[in-house]
Amino acid sequence: MFSATPEVLAIERASARAPAGAVLLVAALPGTGKSTVLDRLVRASKDPSVYLMFNRKPADDFQRGLARSGSSHAVAMTFHKLAYDVVGESGVPVSISDEPPAPVAESAKARGVSVTTLLRLEPTLARDWFYKAKAGEWTVTADAILAWMANTTLLPELLETPTARRLIGARRLYVDEAQDLSEAMVSVIRLCLPNASVVVAGDTNQAINEFMGAADPVGNHARYFPGAKVLPLSKSWRFHQQIADAFNAVTGEACVGRDDEPSRRRGAVLVLCRSNARIDAIMKWLRKKGVRACKREKGSGEARRGVVEVSTVHRAKGGGWHTVVVTDDVINEYDGRALRQRLVATAVSRAREVLYVHRAVASQYGISASSHVRLFHSLESIRDVFEL
């Protein structure tokens, strides 16, 4: 159960005293309750505040909780909603998508830069994109809108909307899942710094979304937030110390886990791998054994009991399962060394009670067997795990 450890109290004190322009970076490890800490910080402050998240459900839940308590000093929203509301309030009837139009994507690829970097380098292209979107010819990405906001000389009308004014006028800004922030999102945060103190929380060991443009400003804070104060969060409430030891073997971190006996009850089971082809093969094997299994989809929500879930590490990110099986496919040869390490670290840290690690993975990262951590050489050798 989460409690206010000395690390948590240090973060709360630093946040309460932070002046406008200060940046606090909470370097969190898995299961340490960074979202809970941010929740406490937002509720403790009565200054005008904005809490930026990545997922809609926690943002909606937080907003409802504030309403029930009668608090109106803070607003929670996702980065996508921020972009959607700003462009909507500006009177621009555009359609937001996850992908930029082909000409923009091709131009960025030709220059060897991200789309948001291209918008800074090519202001004419940026304006063309905006006005073509306004005319209904092109769609717009949320990142493009955030980049336009941050570049105030480009499209200043976006900063005159109520949502933009509330963001830029906030005295305190809180940001979760910072390892997944894009450069455009970082630029918007910096836009708020003259008026606000900023607390950004993230887990660099889960920075596995580089292919989606994630910049990880916690791990790369010297580049994005020079001079920021970095505060650790290392006590995990998710898993036992033996699972923490496995995570530490992979990462070199000093995560501290729980110290209790293994749970005697069976719980939700997750099998993790790297590729969709391997997921299909595992699903076929499980069903042949008569096991109820399902493929975890993006946004699936909470772990499902009574059915074995099979997933890529990316889709399981952020969740926790009683039992997690990490296959050898997690260390895909096509991934670079740093990304392989972060994928294994993310996979290992999904387990709450029991962690099974393929011997090939365990050997590569020095993971040892124990009562909470077990090694295997094939799924057939641990088939009893799937008998829910």
C-alpha positions, 0 to 999 in steps of 0.5 A: 500500500502506498505511503508517504516515504521520505522520497515522497515527502521530499518531492512534496516539499520541493513542489510546495516551495518551487517558484515560477520557472522552476522545473522538478523532474521526478525520476520514478521507477516502476510501481513507485506511485508517481501518478499517486504522488502527482495527484497528491501534489495537485490536490495539495496546491490551491494555485491555478493548476493544469495536470497533463496526462496521456490517457483519457480515463485517468484524466476524467477520473481525476476531474470527477474527483475534483468536482466531488471535492468542490475544488476548481483550482485545477483541470486535468486533460490529455495532450490530445484533448489540449490540442483538440480544444485549442484548435476547436476554440480557434474556430478551425474545423479540422480533423485530428489524426495520429499521422501527418499528411504524406507530403509533410511526412515525406518532407520530414523524412527527406530532411532526416528530422521529426515532423515537429522539428520540420515545422520549426525549420519550414514555417511556410510549410507549417502555415500551408499545413494549417490552412489546408487543414482549415480548408478541409484538405488535410488532417492535423496531428495533435503534435502539430497543433502543440508545435504551432502553439509553442512557436508563437510567431507562427500562429499566434491565434492559437494562444488566444483560446480559453484553453491555451490561456488557462494552460499558459496562465497556470501557476503550477503544471504537472505532467505524467508519463514524461518518458513518452513526451514528444518534442512538441509536448516539451515545447508546450511545457517550456511555454508555461515556464515564465508563469508556472512551476513544473513537475514532470514525472517519468520512468526512463526505463520504460522509454520504449516509444522512440519510434513514435517520437518520444523524447524522454525529457527525464532521461535527457533532462540536460538537453530539454530542461537544463538546470532542473532539479531531479528527485528520485522515486524508488520504492515500488508498491507493485512487486516483491523485492525479488522481482525488484532485484530482477529489474535492478539486474537488467537496469543497474537501478536500486529499486526497492520492492515489497517484502512479503510472502508469495500470494497463494492465490492465482491471479491474472496471467500475462505472456509478453513477447516482442512481435505479433508473429510470436503472439499468434504462435503462442495463442495457437499453442495455448488454444491447442492446450485448451487454455482460454487466451486472448490477444491484448489490444491497445487500450484494453484497460485492466488485467483480465482474470480467468483468461491468459493475455498475450501481448507485446511489451508496448501494449502492456506498458503501464499495467500490472499482472499477478503472473508475468511470463517473459519469453525469449522473443523480448530480446529481438535481434533487430532492436538496439542494445539500449532499447532491448534493455528497456524492453526487458526492464518494462516486461519484468516490471509488469509482474506483481507476484510471480515472474517467469523469465526465459533462461536466454533472457535471464542469462543475458541480464544476470537474473537469478531464480527465487521464490518470486522469480522463476526461470524456464526454457519453454512454455511447455515446461511451465504449462501449469501456469496457464491452468487458471 
